[in-house]
Amino acid sequence: MSAIRERNRIIRYVAGLALAVLLAGLQSCKVQTVSSRKSAVTSPEWTYDVGNRAGKESVPARTAELLAEARKWLGTKYRYGGHSRSGTDCSGMIMELFQKVYGLKLPRSSAQQREYCSNIGRDELQAGDLMFFDTSKGRRGVSHVGLYMGNGEMIHASSSRGVIISRIDERYYTDKYHSSGRVLASSPKKTDTEGGGKTRVKSAAPVSTITIQPPVRYTEPEVPLPSIEAPAEMPTLDDVINSKIDSIYSSMMD
């Protein structure tokens, strides 16, 4: 009889241990499933990709439109005095870009466009600003202009290669660099000569104001996770173990 009791005690112990391990494994899987679902609920932030080879950069919406329009000119052949995609020079392309995107009529030459802009330092450059260069042999002043694209690149009409994107840290452009400017909302005052040789100052015709909108940001709505609640009356571990052991024991005694 004592041998039977000892056998029964061992059976109850082994069955209880196995059941405890099984319940612990189920609880671990439940926690892991909830954690995985929670981490999958994200809120992505949308930015404008200006498409630079050096990487991505977030820019205001209107600036992104300007840069996207400028990239359409890539490959356009150079033509002195031209300002269309069938042929253009550097200042002609810049003039057309600002006219189309902002409705601004910039001056025709690169030197005049330099005067139109507010002066900024090279370290203050932002996408959409203009960069000016003195490419003349006699160093006579501004003779070339490019549109800064961000990430150390500019788009411009090269007299030898047409419209291209160049790194502004290339030695040629660092040597020829003159200044940088940001397009103003209104043009500077101009002078003309009246009859008799007298000079008078007149204001240029008013132009529309540049309105820069912040980037559109989209946030995915949060999805509530289903709550996991225990049953109203959950049996204890001991109750479950004892119930299973009794069931096993009963089947063995039959």
C-alpha positions in Angstrom: 0.0 0.0 0.0 2.8 2.4 0.9 4.4 1.7 -2.5 1.1 2.6 -4.3 0.9 5.9 -2.2 4.5 6.7 -3.1 3.8 6.1 -6.8 0.7 8.2 -6.7 2.7 11.1 -5.0 5.3 11.0 -7.7 2.7 10.9 -10.5 1.0 13.9 -8.9 4.3 15.8 -8.6 5.3 15.1 -12.2 1.9 16.0 -13.6 1.8 19.2 -11.6 5.3 20.3 -12.8 4.4 19.6 -16.4 1.2 21.6 -16.2 3.0 24.5 -14.5 5.6 24.7 -17.3 2.8 24.6 -20.0 0.8 27.4 -18.4 4.0 29.6 -18.0 4.7 29.1 -21.7 1.2 30.1 -22.7 1.4 33.3 -20.6 4.8 34.2 -22.2 3.3 33.9 -25.7 0.4 36.1 -24.7 2.6 38.9 -23.5 4.9 38.7 -26.5 1.9 38.9 -28.9 0.6 42.1 -27.2 4.1 43.7 -27.2 4.5 43.0 -31.0 1.1 44.5 -31.9 1.8 47.6 -29.8 5.2 48.2 -31.5 3.5 48.0 -34.9 1.3 51.0 -34.3 3.5 53.8 -35.6 2.9 57.5 -36.7 5.1 58.1 -39.8 6.1 61.7 -40.6 6.0 62.7 -44.2 8.7 65.0 -45.6 9.5 66.4 -49.0 12.3 64.6 -50.7 14.2 67.1 -52.9 15.9 64.2 -54.7 19.5 65.2 -54.1 22.2 62.6 -54.6 23.6 63.4 -51.3 20.5 62.5 -49.3 17.1 63.8 -48.3 16.2 67.1 -46.8 12.9 68.6 -45.5 12.0 71.9 -47.1 8.9 74.2 -47.2 6.3 73.2 -49.7 6.8 76.1 -52.0 10.6 75.6 -52.0 10.1 71.9 -52.8 7.9 73.0 -55.8 10.7 75.3 -56.9 13.3 72.6 -56.7 11.1 70.1 -58.5 10.5 72.6 -61.3 14.2 73.3 -61.6 15.0 69.6 -62.0 12.8 69.5 -65.1 15.3 71.7 -66.8 18.1 69.2 -66.4 19.7 68.4 -69.7 18.5 71.6 -71.4 21.2 72.9 -73.7 22.9 76.2 -73.1 22.0 79.2 -75.3 23.1 82.7 -74.6 20.1 84.9 -74.1 17.7 82.0 -74.0 15.2 81.4 -71.2 13.2 78.3 -72.2 13.7 74.5 -72.0 14.7 74.5 -75.6 17.8 76.5 -74.7 18.7 78.8 -71.8 21.5 80.7 -70.1 22.0 80.7 -66.3 20.0 83.8 -65.4 17.3 83.1 -68.0 16.5 79.8 -66.2 16.4 81.4 -62.8 14.1 84.1 -64.0 11.6 81.6 -65.5 11.7 79.4 -62.3 10.7 82.2 -60.0 8.2 83.6 -62.4 6.4 80.2 -62.7 6.5 79.1 -59.0 6.2 82.5 -57.1 4.9 84.8 -59.8 8.0 87.0 -59.4 9.6 88.8 -62.3 13.3 88.8 -61.5 15.8 91.0 -63.5 17.3 89.4 -66.6 21.0 89.3 -65.9 22.8 87.5 -63.1 24.4 90.8 -61.8 20.9 92.4 -61.6 19.5 89.3 -59.8 22.3 89.7 -57.3 21.2 93.3 -56.6 17.6 92.1 -56.3 18.4 89.6 -53.5 19.1 90.2 -49.8 22.7 89.3 -49.0 23.3 86.2 -46.9 26.5 84.4 -45.9 27.6 81.1 -47.5 27.0 79.3 -44.2 23.4 80.6 -44.2 22.4 79.0 -47.5 19.1 77.2 -47.6 17.4 75.3 -50.4 16.0 77.9 -52.9 18.7 80.5 -52.3 20.8 81.9 -55.2 24.6 81.6 -55.5 26.6 84.0 -57.6 30.0 83.6 -59.2 32.5 85.7 -61.0 33.6 83.6 -63.9 35.0 86.4 -66.1 38.8 86.5 -66.7 39.1 90.1 -65.5 37.1 89.6 -62.3 34.6 92.2 -63.3 31.9 91.1 -61.0 28.9 88.7 -61.0 28.6 86.8 -64.3 27.0 83.4 -63.3 24.2 82.3 -61.0 22.9 79.0 -59.7 20.0 77.8 -57.6 21.0 76.1 -54.3 19.3 72.7 -54.0 20.4 71.8 -50.5 22.9 69.2 -49.4 25.8 71.1 -51.0 24.4 71.1 -54.5 23.2 73.7 -57.0 21.5 73.5 -60.3 22.7 75.9 -63.0 23.1 76.4 -66.8 26.8 75.7 -67.7 28.0 77.3 -70.9 29.8 74.0 -71.8 27.4 71.4 -70.5 23.9 73.0 -70.3 21.7 72.6 -67.2 23.4 70.4 -64.7 23.7 69.8 -60.9 27.1 70.6 -59.4 28.7 70.3 -56.0 29.3 73.7 -54.6 32.5 72.5 -52.9 34.1 71.7 -56.3 37.4 73.7 -56.6 36.2 75.7 -59.6 33.1 77.0 -57.9 34.9 77.7 -54.6 37.5 79.8 -56.5 34.9 81.6 -58.6 32.4 82.2 -55.7 31.2 85.7 -55.3 28.3 85.8 -52.9 24.9 84.4 -52.0 21.4 85.9 -51.9 17.8 85.3 -50.9 15.1 86.5 -53.2 13.2 89.4 -51.8 9.4 89.8 -51.7 9.7 93.1 -53.6 12.3 94.5 -56.0 14.7 97.3 -55.1 14.3 100.9 -56.1 15.5 101.8 -59.6 16.6 105.1 -61.1 16.1 106.6 -64.5 16.8 110.0 -66.2 14.2 112.7 -66.8 14.4 115.3 -69.4 17.3 117.7 -68.8 19.6 115.0 -67.5 18.1 115.0 -63.9 18.0 111.6 -62.1 15.0 110.6 -60.2 14.2 107.5 -58.1 11.1 105.5 -58.6 9.9 102.3 -57.0 9.6 99.2 -59.1 6.1 97.9 -59.8 4.8 95.9 -56.8 5.0 92.2 -57.0 3.3 89.4 -55.1 4.7 88.4 -51.8 6.4 85.0 -51.4 4.4 82.8 -49.0 6.3 79.9 -47.7 4.1 77.2 -46.2 5.5 74.7 -43.7 5.8 71.1 -44.8 2.6 69.0 -44.7 2.9 66.5 -41.9 0.7 63.5 -41.6 0.1 61.5 -38.5 -1.5 58.1 -38.6 -4.4 57.8 -36.1 -3.6 55.7 -33.2 -5.3 52.3 -33.2 -6.4 51.2 -29.7 -5.2 47.8 -28.7 -7.8 45.3 -27.5 -7.8 45.0 -23.8 -7.1 41.5 -22.4 -9.1 40.9 -19.3 -9.2 37.9 -17.0 -12.4 36.0 -16.7 -14.7 37.0 -13.9 -13.7 33.9 -11.8 -10.3 32.5 -12.8 -9.3 29.3 -10.9 -6.0 29.4 -9.2 -3.0 27.4 -10.4 -3.4 25.0 -7.5 -7.0 24.4 -8.4 -6.0 23.6 -12.0 -3.1 21.4 -11.0 -5.2 19.4 -8.5 -8.0 19.0 -11.1 -5.6 17.7 -13.7 -3.9 15.4 -11.2 -7.2 14.0 -10.0 -8.2 13.3 -13.6 -5.0 11.6 -14.3 -5.1 9.6 -11.1 -8.7 8.5 -11.8 -7.8 7.3 -15.3 -5.0 5.3 -13.8 -7.1 3.7 -11.2 -9.8 2.6 -13.6 
